[in-house]
Amino acid sequence: MIQSMTGFGKSITQIPNKKITVELKSLNSKNFDLNARIPSQYREKELDLRTIISNSLGRGKVDLSIYVEYTGEQTSTNVNTEVVKNYMNQLRDIVNASEVELLKMAVKMPDALKTERDEIDEEELKAIEGAVKDALTEINSFRTDEGKALEKDLKLRISNIQDLLEQVIKMDPDRIDGVRERLRKGIEEIKEQADENRFEQEIVYYIEKFDITEEKVRLENHLDYFQKTLDSKDSNGRKLAFISQEIGREINTIGSKSNYAPMQQLVVQMKDELEKIKEQILNVL
């Protein structure tokens, strides 16, 4: 079962005097990349949270946001009274304004408000960690649901390529006959009576040159391996990306060797399906 790297998870935890909201968002990325926006008093926990998130999500571009809302009478922010009064005294010498206007200007100045660092106890840190784990459960569920949709689409695309390959296999004898006939006509234009031995040698050379038997077999194997990887227990987007590259290599070789318009049209359709597969794999964990 594959997983998408796209997901969202949210958790709300209530502790005395505080409501803590944790949000996790993830997008695709080659590696694990965490952007944490958390209150300064929880910074000491950031490394632990990063490890927990990394172990759970594997990889992706992840945004972690922690919001704290004070629900009681306590607050960690107070007016810096002496600083505000000093600002007001200085402003009186500069502007002609009422006390209310001076106060409005003063509280916007630097250090007008002071934030006292809360002492974070162990229970509160455990609550933060628990909220992050709850958000991870939600985001992983989201990723699994997205993965099911991705898997369905990828299987459809692989099936389409397999059907197109079957058409290639069926028309291959006609293609070889066409190559043989074109060679015969070409020789007849040059020489009325062609040397049959030489002609057969040329036929063998060009048929070997245009032979796609190995490519067909390898492409079938790669498509089968892709399908098995999709059905495996682990989500491995990197492996799927590698297999898709090998699929593309065989499709390209068939196209370059075909020298037959109907077959080349099928190759174009296979390439189109493969491009859609590659786009989807970018989102697979």
N, C-alpha and C positions, 0 to 999 in steps of 0.2 A: 504494500500500500504506500503510494507516494504521498508526500505532503507539499503544500505550497509554502513559499516563504512569505506570502502576503497574509497578514492577520491583524486582529485587534482584540485586546483584552482589557477589562476594567474591573476593579475591585474597590469597594468602599468599606473601611473599617472604622468603628466608633470606639474611642477610648475616652477616659475621663477628660472633659473639657476640650476634646479635639475630635474632628472628623477627618480621617486621612483617606484621600482618593488616589489610587494608583492606576495609571493608564500605560498600556504597552501597545506600540504600533510597530509593524515590521514590513519591510519591502525586500525585494531580491537584492542580493549582493554576493560577490565571490567569496567573501569572508565574513566573519562576525564583526560588526561595527556598531558599537553602542554609543548613543548620545543621551546623556543623563541630565535631566533638569529636576533637581531636587533641592529642598531647603538646606541651607548651610549647616543646620544643626544635625542633619543626617549624613553629612559627608563622610564621617568616619565609617559608615556602613556601606559606602559606595562600592568598594572593592569586593566585599562579600556578595552584594547584590549582583554585581557584574558576573561573578563566577556562577551564581545560581542561574542567571538568565542565559549565559553562554552554554552551560551544560544542558539546559532544557531546550533551547531553540536551535542550537547547532551553528547556523550561520544566517546571515541576513543583515540588512541595515535596520537597526532597532532604535526606537525612541522610547525612553523611559521618562515618565513625568509623575512626580509626587506632589500633590497639593494638600495643604494643611489649612483647615478652617477651625478657628477657635469657637467652641460652642458654649463655653462657660464665661464667667466674668473675668477670668484671667486673660491677660494679653502680654505678649513679650515686647510690645512696642509702646514707648511712652514719650510724652513731649519733653524735650530738653529745655526746661523753663528758662534757665539762665541764658542759654544761647539765643532763644527767641527774643527775650527782653533786650539783649544786646543788639540784635538785628534791628529791632523796632527803634531803639535810640539812635542808631546810625541812620536809619531811613528817614527819621524826622528832620534831620539836617539836610536831606536831599530832596524830599518831595513834600508837598503840602497835601496831606491826606488824613482822613479820620483814623481813629484807633483801630476800627474794624478792618479798614483797608490795609493799614500797616501790618496788622496781625496776619491777614491773608498772604501778604507778600513775605513776611518773615518765616512762616511755616513751610514755604517752598524752598527756602535757602538750605544749603548743605548743613547737615548735622542738627537740623531743627528737631528731628525725631531720632530717638535712640532705641536700638533694639538690644535687649538684654538676652544674652545667650542662655537658652533653657538647658538645664541639666537633664539629659535624656537617660532615663533608667532602662534597665535590661528588658523589662516587660514591654516597654514602648518599642524598643528595637525589634523584639520578637514579633510584635504586632505588625510592624512595617514589613518584615520578612514574610510573614504569613500572608499579608495583602498582596505582595509581589507574586508569591506562589499561586494564590487564587487567580490573579490576572494571567499568569502563565498557563494555568489549566484552561482558561477561557480562550486564550490566543491559540493554543495548540489544537483545541477543538475546532476553532475557526480555520486553522491551517489544514486540518484533516478534511473538513468539508470542501474546502477549495481544491484540495488534492484529488478528491473523488471526481470533481468536474474536469480537472486537468487530465486525469487518467482516462476518463471516458473519451475525451477529445484525441489524446495521443493514440489510443487503441484504434480509433476510427481512421486516423491518418495512416498509421502503419498498415491497417487492413486495406486501405485504398492503394497504397504502394504495392502491396502483395497482389492485389487484383490486376494492377497495371503490369506487374512483372509477368503474371500468367499470360497476359495478352502478348507481351514481348516474346515469351517462349513459344507461343503458338504461331506467331508470324515469322519466327526466325528461319524455318525452312524456305519459306517464300522469299525471304531476303537473300539467302544464299543462292537460290535459283536465279534471282534477279542479278546478283553480282556475276554469276557465271554467264548469263545471257549478254550482259553489257560488255564483258570481256570478249566474248565471241564476236559481237558486232564490231567492237573496236578493232580487233585483229583483222576482220574481214574488210574493213575500210582501208587498212594499210596494205593488205596483201590478199589477193583474191583466193589463193589457196594457202591456208595456214598450215604450218607444221603441227600435226596433232600432238606429237610428243612435247614440243615446246609449249603448245597451248595448255596441255595438262599440267605442265610444270608451273606455268603462270597461274593457272587456276588454283593449284595447291598453295602457292605463295600467297595469293591475295585472300583466299579463304582462311588461311592461318592468321593472316594479318587482321582480318575482320572478325575472327572467331571470338565469341563472347561467352563461351561455355563456362570458363572459370569465373567470370564476373557474375554470371547468373547464379552459380552455386554459392559464391561468397555473399552475394546480396541476400539470397534466401536465408543463409546462416545468420547474417547480421540482423535481419528482420526478426528472426526467431529469438535471437539473443536479447534483442530490445524488448520483445514481448515478455520473456522470462524475467528480465530485470524489473519490468513494471509490476509483475506479479509477486516479486519477492517481498519479504517482510520489511526490509529496510528501504527508506527513501534515499536514493542516490542519484541526484541530479547530475553530478560530475560524470558518473559512469554512463548515464544516458546521453550526455553531450558527446562523450568520446565515441560511443556506438553510432550516433547520428553522423559524426564526421566520416566514419568508415562507410556508412550507407551512402553518403554523398560521393565518396571516392568511387565506389562501384557504379553508381548511376552515371557519373560524369564519364567514366571509361566506356560504358555501354553506349552513351551518346556519341562519343568521339569515334568509336569503331563501327557504329551501325551503318553509316553511309546509305541510309534508307529512310525516306521522308516519313512514312507512317510510323516507323519505330521511333524516330526522333521526336515526333509529336507526343508519343507516350512518355518519353524521357522528360520532356518539358513538364508534363503533368506530374510526374514523380518528383521533379525538382520543386514544383510549387507546393506539393504536400510536405516535402521535407523542410522547406523554409518555414512553414507554419509549425512544424514540430520543433524546430530550433527556437522559434520565438516562445513557445510554451515552456520549453525546458529551462529557459532563463528563470522561470518562477519556481522550479522544482527544487526542494531542499536537497 
